[in-house]
Amino acid sequence: MPDPWGVRRAENLLTTLEGVLSARVVTTPLGEVSEIHILAQAGLQPKQLVRNIESALLAHLGLKVDHRKISVAQTAEVKPLETLERTAVRERAMQRGILFENLAVLAGVRPQRVAVAVTVSLGGRQETAQEEAPDTPRGRVEGSARATVSVLERFMEKHSLVVESVQVVDAADRSVVFVALQGLGGRDAVMLTGTAEIRQSPERAAVFAVLDATNRWVDARRPA
């Protein structure tokens, strides 16, 4: 399985620390660490363990994490840990909203065209949508945004999204993708905007920019 943000690498590192039985790292759609959950043996000093976690992430991965994002639970029993862990992970996954799963840019049916497929998940349900686009840098970025919008609409019944603008802009010595969308539902329309830094590819950044703009909006409008 791909690990674009290094989550599993960080979790594997944390489980090597003394007294740590299990570690779960939660990230935002943009790859920023939002929470770290630790299950540790009883008898350890939580403050010292948090300091060890901060030091390990910074020294091995160059990742600086605010200590307030780290929570530590202690248990004297190792056996029940598996059940507790599965429950905690399932509950957390249900709360995290829309998650990026995959992006594929394939050759199109027609010459000078590509097919952009985006896969996301929400509440354990995974969906994929595909859009055809011109095989140009701008066309692939716009196609990625439209494919993301198409797949998000599958999680809603009475609302839809329209891509108004997709731009690659330079800001603060970095290149970012900026998107502007219209969220539609009945007579209501709202402007949604999002950005994402280009790290791996402009197409991938376009997906994250759309998720940045729509995550809460879509999650609030999906059927219960």
FIKOL-711705 format. One line per 5 residues: number of its first residue (from 1); their letters; for each residue x, y negated, z negated of N, C-alpha, C. Coordinates in pm, whole numbers, plus 50000, padded with zeros to 5 digits. Atoms other than C-alpha are relative to their C-alpha. Layout:
% residues N
NUM> a> X,Y,Z,X,Y,Z,X,Y,Z | ...
//
This chain:
% residues 224
1> mpdpw> 50084,50120,50000,50000,50000,50000,50088,49875,50000 | 49922,50123,50001,50132,49649,50080,49989,49928,49866 | 49996,50073,50127,50231,49435,49783,50054,49860,50028 | 49947,50127,49951,50256,49082,49931,50051,49907,49893 | 49958,50095,50103,50289,48897,49603,50095,50063,49898
6> gvrra> 49909,49936,50094,50516,49150,49427,49936,50035,49868 | 50071,49971,50124,50248,49235,49169,50049,50132,49940 | 49959,49870,50053,50342,49602,49139,50146,49999,49955 | 49861,50012,50042,50711,49512,49120,50009,49937,49861 | 50001,50066,50130,50639,49279,48829,49947,50095,49892
11> enllt> 50058,49906,50097,50419,49540,48656,50099,50110,49965 | 49900,49895,50027,50688,49808,48695,50112,49948,49912 | 49896,50060,50083,50944,49571,48547,49955,49989,49855 | 50049,50021,50137,50728,49492,48244,49985,50131,49923 | 50016,49872,50070,50662,49859,48167,50134,50060,49958
16> tlegv> 49869,49952,50046,51038,49909,48127,50041,49935,49868 | 49965,50067,50125,51042,49674,47827,49964,50088,49881 | 50022,49917,50119,51063,49835,47485,49863,49974,49939 | 50130,50008,50065,50722,49910,47337,49883,49972,50093 | 50110,50028,49905,50521,49822,47652,49950,50130,50060
21> lsarv> 50060,49878,49948,50283,50101,47744,49938,49979,50138 | 50063,50027,49872,50104,49934,48034,49997,49850,50023 | 50001,50142,49965,50105,49602,48220,49913,49980,50123 | 50080,50037,49885,49860,49438,48456,50020,49851,50027 | 49979,50138,49958,49941,49119,48649,49886,49960,50092
26> vttpl> 50113,50051,49922,49645,48920,48785,50044,49874,50073 | 49961,50117,49921,49703,48671,49069,49879,49935,50063 | 50101,50071,49923,49496,48409,49248,50012,50042,50146 | 49986,49967,49857,49425,48447,49623,50125,49941,50065 | 49879,50061,49946,49731,48227,49680,50126,50064,49945
31> gevse> 49885,49928,50052,49956,48464,49488,50059,49946,49872 | 49951,50054,50126,50000,48256,49172,49952,50087,49884 | 50036,49919,50116,50004,48446,48842,49901,49923,49914 | 50101,50065,50085,49687,48364,48648,49991,50067,49863 | 50008,49928,50128,49696,48632,48376,50096,50118,50001
36> ihila> 49922,49878,50019,49925,48904,48241,49946,50069,49876 | 50057,49923,50110,49771,49175,48023,50095,50114,49963 | 49903,49903,50048,50000,49392,47812,49935,50089,49894 | 50036,49905,50106,49918,49705,47611,50131,50052,49941 | 49873,49967,50064,50194,49771,47358,49978,50087,49877
41> qaglq> 50006,49919,50121,50273,50003,47073,49981,49910,49878 | 50020,50075,50123,50168,49893,46727,50133,49981,49928 | 49881,50025,50077,50428,49741,46499,50094,49898,50061 | 49915,50100,49936,50587,49504,46752,49949,49860,49967 | 50039,50139,50020,50587,49128,46702,49952,49942,50133
46> pkqlv> 50053,50049,49872,50357,48986,46974,50076,49881,50057 | 49929,50118,49951,50545,48654,46993,50134,50038,50062 | 49872,49956,49946,50877,48829,47045,49980,50074,50132 | 50029,49926,49877,50722,49057,47307,49969,49904,50114 | 50031,50100,49897,50584,48755,47494,50128,49934,50049
51> rnies> 49873,50061,49960,50930,48596,47491,50081,50096,50087 | 49929,49900,49919,51080,48921,47625,49942,50006,50142 | 50066,49995,49870,50822,48923,47905,50038,49879,50084 | 49962,50122,49929,50894,48561,47999,50143,50011,50051 | 49859,49991,49963,51269,48628,48002,50022,50101,50112
56> allah> 49982,49896,49899,51242,48947,48208,49951,49953,50136 | 50054,50047,49873,51024,48788,48477,50089,49893,50060 | 49915,50108,49948,51252,48486,48504,50135,50055,50046 | 49867,49950,49968,51578,48682,48505,50001,50092,50122 | 50001,49900,49893,51478,48962,48745,49926,49955,50125
61> lglkv> 50083,50038,49885,51217,48799,48970,50000,49850,50028 | 50001,50145,49982,51281,48427,48930,49863,49939,49980 | 50139,50041,50020,50921,48393,48812,49983,49940,49861 | 50024,50067,50127,50843,48138,48541,49850,50001,49970 | 50141,49984,50037,50515,48214,48362,49976,49934,49865
66> dhrki> 50039,50063,50126,50346,48006,48093,49959,50108,49900 | 50030,49898,50102,50328,48207,47769,49852,50011,49969 | 50143,49996,50028,49960,48114,47739,49925,50093,50096 | 50063,49909,49904,49886,48337,48039,50023,50147,49965 | 49965,49864,50039,50021,48644,47859,49919,50041,49877
71> svaqt> 50075,49947,50115,49789,48846,47634,50053,50139,49965 | 49943,49874,50048,49908,49138,47421,49898,50070,49912 | 50083,49914,50084,49694,49419,47284,50086,50117,49954 | 49916,49894,50055,49848,49681,47056,49915,50121,49963 | 50070,49876,50035,49752,50043,47003,50100,50097,49941
76> aevkp> 49914,49898,50060,49892,50319,46787,49989,50131,50074 | 50026,49876,49928,49755,50586,47020,50032,49982,50147 | 49966,50007,49858,49898,50651,47365,49893,50069,50083 | 50094,49922,49921,49636,50903,47475,49878,49923,50047 | 50120,50072,49956,49323,50682,47479,50031,49884,50094
81> letle> 49960,50114,49919,49523,50421,47672,49946,50009,50142 | 50043,49985,49861,49427,50565,48011,49854,49957,50017 | 50141,50038,49992,49055,50525,47943,49982,49851,49981 | 50009,50144,50024,49098,50176,47800,50050,49921,50119 | 49939,50070,49888,49316,50074,48092,49907,49999,50121
86> rtavr> 50091,49993,49885,49073,50196,48360,49882,49907,49982 | 50114,50088,50027,48786,50010,48194,50038,49854,50015 | 49955,50139,49993,48985,49688,48159,50026,49957,50143 | 49970,50034,49861,49106,49698,48519,49872,49986,50082 | 50125,50007,49925,48757,49768,48654,49923,49872,49968
91> eramq> 50070,50123,50038,48603,49482,48457,50070,49877,50056 | 49926,50115,49948,48880,49243,48562,49981,49986,50150 | 50018,50005,49854,48844,49337,48929,49863,49944,50037 | 50134,50050,49971,48472,49262,48913,49991,49849,49978 | 50006,50142,50033,48550,48913,48780,50089,49915,50090
96> rgilf> 49899,50077,49928,48827,48813,49021,49949,49939,50130 | 50052,50059,49878,48600,48720,49311,50056,50065,50123 | 49960,49949,49870,48711,48757,49670,50149,50029,50000 | 49860,49959,49994,49038,48945,49725,50041,50027,50144 | 49944,49971,49869,49249,48947,50040,50054,50142,50004
101> enlav> 49953,49863,49985,49319,49299,50165,50097,50018,50116 | 49915,49975,49884,49467,49286,50515,49972,49901,50112 | 50011,50082,49879,49530,49080,50829,50072,50073,50112 | 49939,49936,49884,49598,49229,51172,49975,49913,50123 | 50012,50073,49874,49668,49043,51497,50037,50097,50111
106> lagvr> 49984,49896,49899,49622,49280,51792,49986,49941,50140 | 50016,50043,49861,49638,49254,52169,49852,49996,50035 | 50140,50013,49961,49308,49133,52313,49966,50083,50123 | 50046,49927,49882,49100,49299,52581,50040,49927,50127 | 49964,50082,49884,49169,49012,52820,50143,49948,49989
111> pqrva> 49864,50054,50006,49512,48873,52915,50005,49869,49923 | 49978,50121,50078,49653,48594,52698,49896,49981,49887 | 50094,50006,50114,49403,48680,52423,50046,50098,49893 | 49971,49909,50111,49443,48839,52079,49872,50024,49921 | 50111,49969,50091,49202,49003,51837,50055,49991,49857
116> vavtv> 49957,50019,50138,49239,48887,51477,49900,50068,49908 | 50087,49928,50093,49098,49123,51212,50039,49967,49857 | 49976,50036,50140,49064,49015,50848,49915,50090,49911 | 50069,49914,50097,48973,49246,50559,50008,49937,49862 | 50005,50049,50138,48863,49122,50216,49909,50091,49920
121> slggr> 50089,49922,50087,48689,49278,49917,49940,49910,49895 | 50070,50075,50104,48443,49153,49661,49920,50097,49916 | 50073,49911,50089,48319,49344,49358,50011,50146,50039 | 49981,49861,49961,48464,49669,49490,49953,50033,50140 | 50048,49979,49863,48305,49630,49835,50097,49937,50098
126> qetaq> 49902,50047,49902,48543,49596,50132,49935,49985,50138 | 50056,50028,49868,48453,49441,50469,50111,49947,50091 | 49908,50049,49899,48641,49367,50793,49924,49933,50113 | 50060,50069,49885,48556,49118,51068,50111,49965,50097 | 49902,50024,49895,48730,49052,51398,49955,49888,50092
131> eeapd> 50027,50110,49908,48751,48745,51621,50104,49999,50111 | 49907,50014,49889,48906,48701,51964,50043,49855,50011 | 49947,50135,49993,49129,48398,52019,50108,49991,50107 | 49890,50016,49906,49375,48253,52271,50132,50040,49935 | 49871,49957,50052,49726,48396,52232,50098,49883,50000
136> tprgr> 49914,50117,50021,49878,48062,52129,50012,49980,49849 | 49989,50024,50144,50003,47945,51787,49873,49940,49941 | 50123,50062,50050,49697,47722,51742,49882,50096,50007 | 50111,49907,49984,49459,47984,51877,50000,50110,49896 | 49994,49892,50100,49584,48256,51641,49962,49949,49861
141> vegsa> 50034,50056,50131,49555,48027,51338,49849,49976,49990 | 50144,50024,50001,49202,47921,51431,49923,50132,50000 | 50065,49869,49999,49109,48283,51506,50002,50066,49863 | 49991,49944,50135,49231,48387,51161,49897,49935,49908 | 50099,50070,50082,49013,48121,50999,49859,50045,50034
146> ratvs> 50136,49958,49961,48706,48221,51202,49972,50143,49958 | 50021,49861,50042,48757,48591,51128,49975,50007,49849 | 50021,50002,50145,48780,48512,50755,49859,49952,49968 | 50137,50049,50019,48458,48311,50773,49899,50108,50035 | 50093,49895,49957,48287,48595,50960,49987,50111,49897
151> vlerf> 50008,49892,50098,48380,48854,50701,49937,49952,49870 | 50062,50052,50122,48277,48627,50411,49848,49995,50012 | 50145,50009,49981,47930,48584,50563,49930,50134,49976 | 50060,49868,50024,47874,48959,50522,49964,50021,49853 | 50030,49988,50143,47863,48908,50146,49884,49909,49959
156> mekhs> 50110,50090,50031,47580,48654,50169,49880,50034,50088 | 50121,49973,49925,47219,48683,50285,49935,49874,50056 | 50074,50120,49961,47083,48328,50305,50091,49880,50025 | 49906,50110,49980,47397,48120,50354,50101,50037,50108 | 49901,49976,49896,47656,48081,50627,50108,49893,49994
161> lvves> 49885,50090,49997,47985,47908,50700,50035,49965,50145 | 49959,50046,49868,48107,47705,50998,50138,49937,49988 | 49865,50059,49999,48471,47623,51075,49994,49866,50072 | 49999,50133,49940,48500,47249,51137,50139,49962,50052 | 49865,50041,49962,48878,47203,51151,50103,50092,49937
166> vqvvd> 49886,49923,50049,49199,47405,51117,50127,49929,50048 | 49880,50076,49962,49531,47218,51110,50121,50052,49925 | 49871,49974,50065,49894,47296,51038,50066,49865,49979 | 49945,50132,50032,50043,46995,50859,50126,50018,49915 | 49879,50002,50081,50379,46912,50701,49980,49904,49883
171> aadrs> 50015,50083,50119,50372,46782,50344,50103,50044,49897 | 49902,49973,50106,50643,46756,50078,50101,50106,50044 | 49899,49909,49944,50897,46939,50301,49948,50143,50014 | 50058,49867,49980,50657,47230,50342,49892,49992,50108 | 50108,49992,49902,50419,47343,50614,49881,50071,49935
176> vvfva> 50121,49942,50059,50062,47414,50505,49890,50004,50105 | 50120,49994,49916,49740,47514,50674,49886,49934,49922 | 50114,50069,50059,49445,47286,50602,49875,50038,50078 | 50126,49965,49934,49087,47396,50675,49887,49916,49942 | 50123,50067,50042,48757,47211,50662,49883,50084,50052
181> lqglg> 50113,49914,49966,48436,47416,50661,49870,49934,49959 | 50134,50038,50044,48063,47355,50637,49935,50123,49938 | 50077,49896,50064,47874,47567,50387,49852,49969,50017 | 50139,50025,49965,47515,47603,50501,49907,50095,49926 | 50101,49917,50064,47206,47727,50319,49869,49923,49992
186> grdav> 50125,50073,49996,46850,47619,50394,50023,49861,50057 | 49979,50137,49956,46850,47241,50422,50129,49939,49945 | 49880,50051,50065,47168,47206,50220,50124,50028,50084 | 49871,49983,49935,47513,47156,50372,50105,49933,49913 | 49894,50054,50084,47837,47102,50185,50133,50017,50072
191> mltgt> 49867,49992,49942,48189,47028,50302,50093,50072,49904 | 49906,49922,50079,48448,47279,50177,50138,49987,50063 | 49864,50013,49948,48822,47224,50214,50095,50088,49919 | 49902,49917,50067,49120,47441,50133,50135,49991,50069 | 49864,50003,49947,49496,47459,50182,50076,50123,49954
196> aeirq> 49910,49892,50040,49764,47726,50172,50135,49977,50066 | 49864,50016,49947,50140,47704,50214,50031,50116,50095 | 49958,49896,49906,50281,47894,50513,50123,50069,49942 | 49889,49923,50055,50500,48165,50364,50040,50111,50096 | 49968,49889,49910,50480,48480,50576,49966,49966,50145
201> spera> 50040,50037,49864,50290,48348,50879,49888,49897,49993 | 50110,50096,49997,50053,48065,50979,49864,50069,49998 | 50127,49929,49996,49780,48321,51047,49958,50044,49859 | 50030,49956,50137,49803,48460,50694,49963,49880,49913 | 50030,50121,50077,49807,48109,50549,49860,49949,50031
206> avfav> 50135,50043,49964,49487,48031,50742,49895,50079,49923 | 50092,49918,50078,49315,48323,50570,49992,49949,49856 | 49998,50045,50138,49425,48201,50226,49941,49859,49985 | 50060,50134,50006,49322,47843,50307,49848,50010,49998 | 50145,49981,50001,48968,47962,50386,49954,50056,49866
211> ldatn> 50036,49944,50131,48961,48169,50066,50010,49893,49891 | 49986,50109,50095,49086,47867,49873,49879,49908,50004 | 50114,50090,49984,48796,47663,50012,49868,50063,49955 | 50132,49937,50011,48521,47921,49967,49983,50097,49885 | 50008,49890,50097,48602,48165,49685,49882,49986,49905
216> rwvda> 50108,50018,50098,48369,48022,49420,49866,49980,50069 | 50125,50029,49929,48110,47903,49674,49933,50129,50046 | 50055,49874,49953,48065,48248,49826,49958,50088,49883 | 50030,49913,50114,48078,48431,49492,49871,49958,49931 | 50121,50049,50066,47800,48208,49355,49875,50027,50082
221> rrpa> 50115,49985,49911,47575,48282,49655,49978,50142,50050 | 50022,49862,49959,47613,48654,49702,49884,50059,49920 | 50112,49939,50073,47315,48874,49605,50047,50061,49869 | 49963,49945,50131,47316,48985,49243,50015,50150,50010
//
